[in-house]
């Protein structure tokens, strides 16, 4: 649902966002969009994948972040994935925007399925740093894994068992660990 505001830049959006008392939003083509309420299966899956990523990356140069970190796609679009991984130095306190995610995760819900599998797929891969885009379906307990190799080619796998191999960050995660028990 669009929030009735004038078109914004990312900078204007971030200033506006810091003044909001609650709720979750994204900026899409300069328009503020309120995010839907979350069902329990969404929240539990989000927690499971964030912990699985954190555990798989422990001791390495990459860091997992759960819900809440914004990803700037362009000057008029900011998405808030359900989890992400970035590499290198830890971000400074107060950081709101992740500019170089390597792994991005979205959890499907009835209201987001089309956007997550089309607009966000295209948007996240506009960022040169993104090497893996995971779309988790908590109802079907499946993962769609889009992976970009060093040449820029993107391959897609549908996983229901085994492991998610995140070669760009040196991690392997059991599919079962990505979902709530």
MOKA-V207680 format. One record per backbone hydrogen bond with DSSP energy under -1.0 kcal/mol. NH is the residue of the N-H (numbers start at 0). CO is the residue of the C=O. If there is no record, write none. Layout:
BEGIN
nh-><NH	NH>
co-><CO	CO>
END
This chain:
BEGIN
nh-><2	4	7	9	12	13	14	15	16	17	18	19	25	26	27	29	30	32	33	34	42	43	44	45	46	47	48	49	50	51	52	53	54	55	56	59	62	64	69	70	72	73	77	78	81	82	83	84	85	87	94	97	101	102	103	104	105	107	111	112	115	116	119	121	122	123	124	125	126	129	130	131	132	133	134	135	136	140	141	142	143	144	145	146	147	148	151	154	156	158	163	165	168	170	172	174	177	178>
co-><31	2	29	74	8	9	10	11	12	13	15	16	32	77	30	75	27	25	0	23	38	39	40	41	42	43	44	45	46	47	48	49	50	51	52	56	85	83	95	78	76	76	26	70	104	104	64	102	62	60	91	69	84	84	131	82	133	135	108	108	111	112	114	117	118	119	120	122	123	126	101	101	145	103	143	105	141	136	136	158	134	156	132	154	130	152	148	146	144	142	172	170	165	165	163	161	174	175>
END
